[in-house]
């Protein structure tokens, strides 16, 4: 897939003075499916259901979809539209729209790169469990393993009364040992030592990088559509299990008092940014490959619709199995809920092992997780690739060189992923997952909304969208109002709240010599986005010697593709495509 994208870049026609022309999607469906595949990721499966269970059920759903509508969809629409209008990747787009905040583009690329690394590892873990599911017997089923407790028993499904309040999953007799699988180190383990599955992990990660690099673009249809088919099948099976109703009731249980807690709204907002993939620059890249007159408004609405429905379906699938698992282990439903990596690699395998045809449900689940991860991973790669190609439009225009660059990116991600194959891998992945998608992405979205909504101008963006699609989008003034006020103000308030909450947590943690490296890493991963943005802003100001030069940093440049396109149109009275401008920096 990466090689085909690189080929599309290289095959774009060029102009001697203006650099390489932007390549476009071969079909509109490719753009739409790529957007859906990117936004629908692993967080829908193992983060969203857990947040619902622990934050008031239906109350969290209300908070989530309120923020989804007033914050998530406007930013999604903004990113797709501005990428299509500027016909540039995230870094070059920020440098042209609001030069003083060029650092936002760099922060996006760093975030994409870091997320691609831990996504790589989690997909490899899914592959490991997928292959294990194909064995004659599931490795985590039964009681004959060394890591089973003396309370282990083989469960036989029988119909028995259930009052919806039937010990914690951690006490389950058939609980999977992640230490056995090399995902969680034992207390006596050397964290720098390789895991028991070291060579498997190496080969799987390398194989995944090769798959991303070599797959044809048409595979996006399978990557995106197969998970939906699998999710529907899992829901049908889950809802027919004994006492699945208990889990579903927990999903939709309304703890309305939770709506009065700021923390619930904060978690909902953070999950919205994660689930839509906002702030990484990938949606800007997808939009930049659309033709200038593509209906980006329609695409944004469809992507938002599919993404929201997927969140609801994923929660329904997980909670139906959760109710059955509580029934099978005589546990309370609310204590059976797991979140994050443990949901995918502890809770679900345990659920699948206790139903009929366990291997089938295990294979389907991990194949679905793989597809969800790969469809997102490939866009992280494309985002990085586009930035490199746009930064050097004349020197890397040949097909051979673009393929080499794509290969180098894959190899770099593979190399940096290797520490995750050690005993400390689980902790490294958790650390990266928590910080690359937490405060950092919130800060990026805040400054991105300031750069586009205030720097470039929300009214100007609304007019630009109208020119591109040929009509005013539905709720035209609502989008402008969100871009100029609702989004930046809300994100600013949320950033302040999350920052103070993080500082309070860090201040209350005991200081010990052994924890200093970990705390230093936490601070670095939490603050990198803000530091990068401020550093490049200061460098821009220091390199400017005149007041006029400083003023130019706070307004859009005149060589933005969409502006040039519309100027030509107004002068000639007809549509005329101009080549993408040369990407230079001050």
C-alpha positions as CSV (number, residue, x, y, z in Angstrom):
1,X,0.0,0.0,0.0
2,X,2.8,2.4,0.9
3,X,4.6,1.6,-2.4
4,X,1.5,2.4,-4.4
5,X,1.0,5.7,-2.6
6,X,4.7,6.5,-3.3
7,X,4.1,5.6,-6.9
8,X,1.2,8.0,-7.1
9,X,3.4,10.7,-5.7
10,X,6.1,10.1,-8.3
11,X,3.7,9.8,-11.2
12,X,2.2,13.3,-10.6
13,X,3.0,15.7,-13.4
14,X,5.4,18.5,-12.6
15,X,6.2,22.0,-13.4
16,X,9.8,23.3,-13.7
17,X,9.2,26.3,-11.5
18,X,6.5,25.2,-9.2
19,X,7.5,21.7,-8.1
20,X,5.5,18.5,-8.2
21,X,1.7,18.3,-8.7
22,X,-0.3,16.8,-5.9
23,X,-1.4,13.2,-6.6
24,X,-5.1,12.3,-6.1
25,X,-7.1,9.3,-5.1
26,X,-8.0,7.1,-8.1
27,X,-11.6,6.8,-6.9
28,X,-13.7,8.8,-4.4
29,X,-14.5,5.6,-2.5
30,X,-10.8,5.2,-1.7
31,X,-10.7,8.6,0.0
32,X,-13.9,7.8,2.0
33,X,-12.8,4.3,3.0
34,X,-9.3,5.6,3.9
35,X,-10.8,8.2,6.2
36,X,-13.1,5.7,7.8
37,X,-10.3,3.1,8.1
38,X,-8.0,5.7,9.7
39,X,-10.5,7.1,12.2
40,X,-12.0,3.7,13.3
41,X,-9.1,2.3,15.3
42,X,-8.2,0.1,18.2
43,X,-9.5,2.6,20.8
44,X,-13.1,1.8,19.7
45,X,-12.6,-1.8,20.8
46,X,-10.8,-1.6,24.1
47,X,-11.1,2.0,25.4
48,X,-14.6,3.2,24.6
49,X,-16.5,0.3,26.2
50,X,-14.4,0.6,29.4
51,X,-15.0,4.4,29.7
52,X,-18.7,3.8,29.4
53,X,-18.7,1.2,32.1
54,X,-16.7,3.3,34.6
55,X,-18.3,6.7,33.9
56,X,-22.0,6.3,34.2
57,X,-22.9,4.2,31.1
58,X,-25.6,6.2,29.2
59,X,-24.5,9.4,31.0
60,X,-21.0,9.0,29.4
61,X,-22.7,8.4,26.1
62,X,-24.5,11.7,26.4
63,X,-21.4,13.6,27.3
64,X,-19.4,11.8,24.5
65,X,-21.9,12.5,21.7
66,X,-22.5,16.1,22.8
67,X,-18.8,16.8,22.5
68,X,-18.6,14.7,19.4
69,X,-21.1,17.0,17.7
70,X,-19.9,20.4,18.9
71,X,-16.1,19.7,18.9
72,X,-15.3,16.5,17.1
73,X,-17.2,16.9,13.8
74,X,-16.2,20.5,13.3
75,X,-12.5,19.7,13.7
76,X,-12.9,16.7,11.4
77,X,-14.6,18.8,8.8
78,X,-12.0,21.6,9.2
79,X,-9.0,19.2,8.7
80,X,-10.4,17.5,5.6
81,X,-11.5,20.9,4.1
82,X,-8.2,22.7,4.8
83,X,-6.1,19.8,3.5
84,X,-8.2,19.7,0.3
85,X,-8.0,23.5,-0.1
86,X,-4.3,23.8,0.5
87,X,-3.3,20.6,-1.3
88,X,-0.5,20.1,1.2
89,X,0.5,17.8,4.0
90,X,0.1,18.8,7.6
91,X,3.6,20.4,8.1
92,X,3.5,22.5,4.9
93,X,-0.1,23.5,5.4
94,X,0.6,24.9,8.9
95,X,3.7,26.8,7.5
96,X,1.6,28.4,4.9
97,X,-1.7,29.1,6.8
98,X,-0.2,30.6,9.9
99,X,3.7,30.6,9.8
100,X,4.2,31.4,13.5
101,X,2.6,28.1,14.4
102,X,4.6,26.0,12.0
103,X,5.7,23.9,15.0
104,X,2.1,22.5,15.1
105,X,3.0,20.6,11.9
106,X,6.1,19.2,13.5
107,X,4.2,18.2,16.6
108,X,1.7,16.3,14.4
109,X,4.4,14.3,12.7
110,X,6.1,13.4,16.0
111,X,2.8,12.3,17.3
112,X,2.0,10.2,14.2
113,X,5.5,8.6,14.4
114,X,5.2,7.7,18.0
115,X,1.7,6.4,17.7
116,X,2.7,4.3,14.7
117,X,5.4,2.6,16.8
118,X,3.1,1.4,19.6
119,X,0.4,0.5,17.1
120,X,2.9,-1.7,15.3
121,X,3.5,-3.6,18.5
122,X,-0.1,-4.0,19.5
123,X,-1.0,-5.3,16.0
124,X,1.9,-7.8,16.4
125,X,0.5,-9.0,19.7
126,X,-2.9,-9.4,18.0
127,X,-1.1,-11.5,15.3
128,X,0.4,-13.7,18.0
129,X,-3.0,-14.3,19.6
130,X,-4.4,-14.9,16.1
131,X,-1.9,-17.7,15.4
132,X,-2.4,-19.1,18.8
133,X,-6.1,-19.3,18.2
134,X,-5.4,-21.6,15.2
135,X,-3.9,-24.3,17.4
136,X,-5.7,-27.5,18.0
137,X,-6.7,-26.2,21.4
138,X,-6.7,-22.6,22.7
139,X,-3.6,-22.1,24.8
140,X,-5.5,-20.2,27.4
141,X,-8.4,-22.7,27.8
142,X,-8.3,-25.5,30.3
143,X,-6.6,-26.1,33.6
144,X,-3.5,-28.1,32.7
145,X,-1.1,-25.1,32.3
146,X,1.7,-24.3,34.7
147,X,0.3,-20.8,35.3
148,X,-3.2,-22.0,36.3
149,X,-4.2,-21.5,39.9
150,X,-5.4,-24.3,42.2
151,X,-8.9,-22.9,41.8
152,X,-9.0,-23.5,38.1
153,X,-12.0,-25.3,36.6
154,X,-13.4,-25.9,33.2
155,X,-16.6,-24.1,32.8
156,X,-19.6,-25.8,31.3
157,X,-22.4,-23.5,30.1
158,X,-25.6,-24.4,32.0
159,X,-28.8,-22.4,32.3
160,X,-29.0,-21.1,35.9
161,X,-30.7,-18.1,37.6
162,X,-28.9,-14.8,37.3
163,X,-29.8,-11.6,39.2
164,X,-27.6,-9.2,37.3
165,X,-25.3,-8.9,40.4
166,X,-23.6,-12.2,40.5
167,X,-15.3,-11.9,42.3
168,X,-13.5,-9.7,40.2
169,X,-12.1,-11.0,36.9
170,X,-8.6,-10.9,38.4
171,X,-9.7,-13.7,40.6
172,X,-11.1,-15.8,37.8
173,X,-9.8,-19.4,37.9
174,X,-9.1,-19.4,34.1
175,X,-7.5,-16.0,33.9
176,X,-4.9,-15.8,31.2
177,X,-1.3,-15.1,32.3
178,X,0.0,-12.2,30.3
179,X,3.4,-13.0,31.9
180,X,3.2,-16.4,30.1
181,X,2.7,-14.6,26.8
182,X,5.6,-12.2,27.5
183,X,3.4,-9.1,27.5
184,X,3.6,-8.4,31.3
185,X,7.0,-9.2,33.0
186,X,7.0,-11.0,36.3
187,X,8.4,-9.3,39.4
188,X,11.6,-11.2,39.1
189,X,12.1,-10.5,35.4
190,X,14.9,-8.5,33.9
191,X,13.1,-5.7,32.1
192,X,15.8,-5.5,29.4
193,X,15.7,-9.2,28.7
194,X,13.7,-10.5,25.6
195,X,10.3,-12.0,26.2
196,X,9.4,-15.6,25.9
197,X,7.9,-14.8,22.5
198,X,10.9,-12.6,21.4
199,X,11.5,-14.1,18.0
200,X,7.8,-14.4,17.2
201,X,7.5,-10.7,18.0
202,X,10.4,-9.7,15.9
203,X,9.1,-11.7,12.9
204,X,5.6,-10.5,13.3
205,X,6.5,-6.8,13.6
206,X,8.7,-7.2,10.5
207,X,6.0,-9.0,8.7
208,X,3.5,-6.2,9.5
209,X,5.8,-3.5,8.2
210,X,6.3,-5.5,5.0
211,X,2.5,-5.9,4.7
212,X,1.9,-2.2,5.0
213,X,4.7,-1.5,2.5
214,X,3.8,-4.0,-0.1
215,X,0.0,-4.2,0.0
216,X,-1.9,-2.8,-3.0
217,X,-4.2,0.2,-2.4
218,X,-7.2,-2.0,-3.1
219,X,-6.6,-3.9,0.1
220,X,-8.1,-0.8,1.9
221,X,-11.6,-2.2,1.0
222,X,-10.9,-5.4,2.9
223,X,-9.2,-3.6,5.8
224,X,-12.2,-1.3,6.3
225,X,-15.2,-3.5,5.5
226,X,-14.1,-6.8,7.1
227,X,-14.1,-5.4,10.7
228,X,-17.7,-4.2,10.3
229,X,-18.8,-7.6,9.2
230,X,-17.0,-9.2,12.0
231,X,-18.3,-6.8,14.6
232,X,-21.9,-7.5,13.5
233,X,-21.3,-11.3,13.8
234,X,-19.8,-10.9,17.2
235,X,-22.8,-8.7,18.3
236,X,-25.2,-11.4,17.1
237,X,-23.4,-14.1,19.0
238,X,-22.9,-12.0,22.1
239,X,-26.5,-11.0,22.4
240,X,-27.6,-14.7,22.2
241,X,-25.3,-15.7,25.1
242,X,-26.7,-16.5,28.6
243,X,-27.3,-13.3,30.6
244,X,-25.7,-11.0,28.0
245,X,-28.6,-8.7,28.9
246,X,-26.8,-7.9,32.2
247,X,-23.8,-6.5,30.4
248,X,-26.0,-4.6,27.9
249,X,-28.0,-3.1,30.8
250,X,-24.7,-1.9,32.4
251,X,-23.8,-0.3,29.0
252,X,-27.0,1.7,28.9
253,X,-27.4,2.2,32.6
254,X,-27.8,5.9,33.3
255,X,-25.7,7.2,36.2
256,X,-26.9,10.8,35.5
257,X,-25.0,12.1,38.6
258,X,-21.8,11.6,36.6
259,X,-22.8,14.4,34.2
260,X,-22.1,16.8,37.0
261,X,-18.4,15.7,37.2
262,X,-15.9,17.6,35.1
263,X,-13.7,14.6,34.9
264,X,-16.3,12.6,32.9
265,X,-16.6,15.4,30.4
266,X,-12.8,15.6,30.1
267,X,-12.5,11.9,29.5
268,X,-15.3,12.1,26.9
269,X,-13.6,14.9,25.1
270,X,-10.2,13.1,25.1
271,X,-11.9,10.0,23.7
272,X,-13.6,12.0,21.0
273,X,-10.2,13.3,19.8
274,X,-8.8,9.8,19.9
275,X,-11.6,8.1,18.2
276,X,-11.7,10.6,15.3
277,X,-7.9,10.7,15.0
278,X,-7.8,14.5,15.3
279,X,-4.6,16.4,15.6
280,X,-2.3,13.9,13.9
281,X,-2.4,15.5,10.5
282,X,-3.6,12.3,8.8
283,X,-7.0,13.7,7.9
284,X,-5.2,16.8,6.4
285,X,-3.1,14.4,4.3
286,X,-6.2,12.5,3.2
287,X,-7.9,15.7,2.2
288,X,-4.8,16.9,0.3
289,X,-5.2,13.9,-2.0
290,X,-8.8,14.8,-2.9
291,X,-9.5,16.8,-6.1
292,X,-10.0,20.4,-5.4
293,X,-13.8,20.3,-6.1
294,X,-14.4,17.1,-4.1
295,X,-17.4,17.3,-1.7
296,X,-15.4,17.3,1.5
297,X,-18.5,18.2,3.6
298,X,-20.3,15.0,2.5
299,X,-17.1,13.0,3.3
300,X,-16.8,14.6,6.8
301,X,-20.5,13.8,7.6
302,X,-20.2,10.2,6.4
303,X,-17.0,9.6,8.3
304,X,-18.5,11.1,11.5
305,X,-21.6,8.9,11.1
306,X,-19.7,5.7,10.6
307,X,-17.3,6.5,13.4
308,X,-20.1,7.2,15.9
309,X,-22.0,4.1,14.9
310,X,-18.9,2.0,15.3
311,X,-18.3,3.2,18.8
312,X,-21.8,2.2,19.8
313,X,-21.6,-1.2,18.1
314,X,-18.2,-1.9,19.7
315,X,-19.6,-1.1,23.1
316,X,-22.6,-3.4,22.5
317,X,-20.3,-6.3,21.4
318,X,-18.0,-6.0,24.4
319,X,-20.7,-5.6,27.0
320,X,-22.8,-8.5,25.7
321,X,-19.8,-10.8,26.3
322,X,-19.1,-9.1,29.6
323,X,-22.5,-10.0,30.9
324,X,-21.9,-13.6,29.9
325,X,-18.5,-13.7,31.5
326,X,-19.8,-12.5,34.8
327,X,-22.5,-15.2,34.6
328,X,-19.9,-17.8,33.9
329,X,-17.6,-16.9,36.8
330,X,-20.3,-15.9,39.3
331,X,-19.0,-12.3,39.4
332,X,-20.5,-8.9,39.4
333,X,-20.8,-7.4,35.9
334,X,-19.3,-4.1,36.9
335,X,-16.3,-5.8,38.3
336,X,-15.8,-7.9,35.2
337,X,-15.2,-4.9,32.9
338,X,-11.6,-4.6,31.8
339,X,-10.1,-1.7,29.8
340,X,-7.2,-1.0,27.5
341,X,-4.8,-3.7,26.5
342,X,-6.2,-6.1,29.1
343,X,-9.6,-6.1,27.5
344,X,-8.2,-7.4,24.2
345,X,-5.6,-9.8,25.6
346,X,-7.2,-10.9,28.9
347,X,-10.9,-10.4,29.0
348,X,-11.9,-11.3,25.5
349,X,-9.8,-14.5,25.2
350,X,-11.4,-15.6,28.5
351,X,-14.8,-14.9,27.1
352,X,-14.2,-16.7,23.8
353,X,-12.8,-19.7,25.6
354,X,-16.1,-20.3,27.4
355,X,-18.5,-20.3,24.5
356,X,-19.1,-22.8,21.8
357,X,-16.7,-22.7,18.8
358,X,-14.1,-20.8,20.9
359,X,-11.4,-20.9,18.2
360,X,-13.8,-19.3,15.6
361,X,-14.6,-16.3,17.9
362,X,-11.0,-15.8,18.9
363,X,-9.8,-15.9,15.3
364,X,-12.5,-13.5,14.1
365,X,-11.8,-11.0,17.0
366,X,-8.0,-10.9,16.5
367,X,-8.4,-10.7,12.7
368,X,-10.7,-7.7,13.2
369,X,-8.2,-6.1,15.6
370,X,-5.5,-6.6,13.0
371,X,-7.5,-5.0,10.2
372,X,-8.5,-2.0,12.4
373,X,-4.9,-1.5,13.4
374,X,-3.5,-1.8,9.9
375,X,-6.0,0.6,8.3
376,X,-5.0,3.2,10.8
377,X,-1.3,2.4,10.7
378,X,-1.0,2.9,6.9
379,X,-2.3,6.4,7.2
380,X,0.4,7.3,9.8
381,X,2.9,6.1,7.3
382,X,1.4,8.1,4.5
383,X,1.2,11.2,6.7
384,X,5.0,11.0,7.4
385,X,5.7,10.2,3.7
386,X,3.8,13.2,2.4
387,X,5.6,15.6,4.7
388,X,9.0,14.3,3.4
389,X,8.0,14.4,-0.2
390,X,6.4,17.9,0.1
391,X,9.4,19.2,1.9
392,X,11.7,18.2,-1.0
393,X,9.5,18.3,-4.1
394,X,12.3,18.5,-6.6
395,X,14.9,16.2,-5.1
396,X,12.6,13.1,-4.4
397,X,10.3,13.2,-7.4
398,X,11.4,10.0,-8.9
399,X,9.4,6.8,-8.3
400,X,12.5,4.9,-7.1
401,X,13.4,7.4,-4.5
402,X,9.9,7.7,-3.1
403,X,9.7,4.0,-2.7
404,X,13.0,4.0,-0.9
405,X,11.8,6.7,1.4
406,X,8.7,4.7,2.2
407,X,10.8,1.7,2.9
408,X,13.1,3.7,5.2
409,X,10.1,4.9,7.2
410,X,8.9,1.4,7.7
411,X,12.4,0.2,8.7
412,X,12.8,3.1,11.2
413,X,9.4,2.3,12.8
414,X,10.5,-1.4,13.0
415,X,13.8,-0.6,14.6
416,X,12.3,1.7,17.2
417,X,9.7,-0.9,18.0
418,X,12.3,-3.5,19.1
419,X,12.5,-2.4,22.7
420,X,8.8,-3.4,23.0
421,X,9.9,-7.0,22.5
422,X,11.7,-7.0,25.8
423,X,10.1,-7.7,29.2
424,X,9.4,-4.0,29.6
425,X,7.5,-3.9,26.3
426,X,4.1,-3.9,27.9
427,X,5.0,-0.9,30.1
428,X,6.6,1.0,27.1
429,X,3.4,0.5,25.0
430,X,1.2,1.7,27.9
431,X,3.4,4.7,28.4
432,X,3.3,5.7,24.8
433,X,-0.4,5.0,24.4
434,X,-1.2,7.2,27.4
435,X,0.9,10.1,26.5
436,X,0.8,10.3,22.7
437,X,-3.0,10.4,22.9
438,X,-3.5,12.5,26.0
439,X,-2.6,16.1,26.8
440,X,-0.2,16.3,23.9
441,X,-2.9,15.7,21.2
442,X,-5.2,18.1,23.1
443,X,-2.6,20.8,22.9
444,X,-2.0,20.1,19.2
445,X,-5.7,20.4,18.4
446,X,-5.9,23.6,20.4
447,X,-3.2,25.4,18.5
448,X,-4.4,23.9,15.2
449,X,-7.8,25.4,15.8
450,X,-6.2,28.7,16.6
451,X,-4.1,28.6,13.5
452,X,-7.0,27.8,11.2
453,X,-10.0,29.3,12.9
454,X,-8.3,32.6,14.0
455,X,-5.1,32.8,11.9
456,X,-6.4,31.8,8.5
457,X,-10.0,32.8,9.5
458,X,-13.1,30.7,10.0
459,X,-15.2,33.0,7.7
460,X,-12.5,32.6,5.0
461,X,-12.5,28.9,5.4
462,X,-16.3,28.7,5.1
463,X,-16.1,30.7,1.9
464,X,-13.3,28.4,0.6
465,X,-15.4,25.3,1.3
466,X,-18.3,26.9,-0.5
467,X,-16.1,27.6,-3.5
468,X,-14.8,24.0,-3.5
469,X,-18.1,22.1,-3.2
470,X,-20.2,24.6,-5.1
471,X,-22.8,25.4,-2.4
472,X,-23.0,26.5,1.2
473,X,-22.8,23.4,3.4
474,X,-25.7,22.6,5.7
475,X,-25.6,24.6,8.9
476,X,-23.0,26.9,7.3
477,X,-22.9,29.5,10.1
478,X,-22.8,26.8,12.8
479,X,-19.5,25.6,11.4
480,X,-18.1,29.1,11.3
481,X,-19.2,29.7,14.8
482,X,-17.6,26.5,16.0
483,X,-14.3,27.1,14.3
484,X,-14.0,30.7,15.6
485,X,-15.3,30.2,19.2
486,X,-16.6,26.9,20.4
487,X,-13.7,24.7,19.5
488,X,-10.8,26.8,20.5
489,X,-12.4,28.1,23.8
490,X,-13.5,24.6,24.8
491,X,-10.1,23.1,24.0
492,X,-8.4,25.8,25.9
493,X,-10.5,25.2,29.0
494,X,-10.0,21.5,28.7
495,X,-6.2,21.9,28.3
496,X,-6.0,24.0,31.4
497,X,-8.0,21.5,33.4
498,X,-6.0,18.5,32.2
499,X,-2.7,20.3,32.8
500,X,-3.6,21.1,36.4
501,X,-5.0,17.6,37.0
502,X,-1.8,16.1,35.7
503,X,0.4,18.4,37.8
504,X,-1.7,17.5,40.9
505,X,-1.2,13.8,40.3
506,X,2.5,14.2,39.8
507,X,2.8,16.4,42.9
508,X,1.1,13.7,45.0
509,X,3.3,10.9,43.8
510,X,6.1,9.9,46.2
511,X,9.6,10.9,45.0
512,X,12.1,8.0,44.8
513,X,15.4,7.6,43.0
514,X,14.1,4.5,41.1
515,X,11.1,6.4,39.7
516,X,13.0,9.5,38.5
517,X,13.7,8.1,34.9
518,X,10.0,7.1,34.6
519,X,8.8,10.5,35.7
520,X,11.3,12.2,33.4
521,X,9.9,10.2,30.5
522,X,6.3,11.0,31.5
523,X,7.1,14.7,31.6
524,X,8.9,14.6,28.2
525,X,6.0,12.7,26.5
526,X,3.4,14.9,28.0
527,X,5.0,18.3,27.2
528,X,6.7,17.6,23.9
529,X,4.0,19.1,21.7
530,X,3.9,22.4,23.6
531,X,7.7,22.6,23.7
532,X,7.9,21.9,19.9
533,X,5.3,24.5,19.1
534,X,6.8,27.2,21.3
535,X,10.4,26.4,20.2
536,X,9.6,26.9,16.5
537,X,7.6,30.0,17.2
538,X,10.6,31.5,19.0
539,X,13.0,30.5,16.2
540,X,10.7,32.1,13.7
541,X,10.7,35.4,15.6
542,X,14.4,35.3,16.2
543,X,15.1,34.8,12.4
544,X,13.0,37.8,11.5
545,X,14.8,41.2,11.6
546,X,11.9,43.6,10.8
547,X,8.6,44.4,12.2
548,X,7.0,43.8,8.9
549,X,8.6,40.3,8.8
550,X,7.1,39.6,12.3
551,X,3.7,40.7,11.0
552,X,4.0,38.3,8.1
553,X,4.3,35.4,10.5
554,X,0.8,36.0,11.8
555,X,-1.0,36.0,8.5
556,X,-1.5,33.4,5.7
557,X,1.0,33.3,2.8
558,X,-0.2,34.3,-0.6
559,X,0.8,31.1,-2.4
560,X,-1.7,28.7,-0.9
561,X,-3.0,26.5,-3.7
562,X,-6.7,27.2,-3.1
563,X,-6.2,30.9,-3.2
564,X,-4.2,30.7,-6.5
565,X,-6.8,28.4,-7.9
566,X,-9.7,30.8,-7.1
567,X,-7.8,33.8,-8.4
568,X,-7.2,32.1,-11.8
569,X,-10.9,31.1,-11.9
570,X,-12.1,34.7,-11.2
571,X,-9.7,36.2,-13.8
572,X,-10.5,33.8,-16.6
573,X,-14.1,33.2,-15.7
574,X,-13.7,29.4,-15.9
575,X,-12.1,26.5,-14.0
576,X,-8.4,26.1,-14.5
577,X,-6.1,24.0,-12.5
578,X,-2.8,25.5,-11.4
579,X,0.2,23.4,-10.3
580,X,1.0,23.0,-6.6
581,X,3.3,25.8,-5.5
582,X,6.9,25.3,-4.4
583,X,7.1,24.6,-0.7
584,X,9.7,26.9,0.8
585,X,10.2,28.2,4.3
586,X,11.2,31.6,5.7
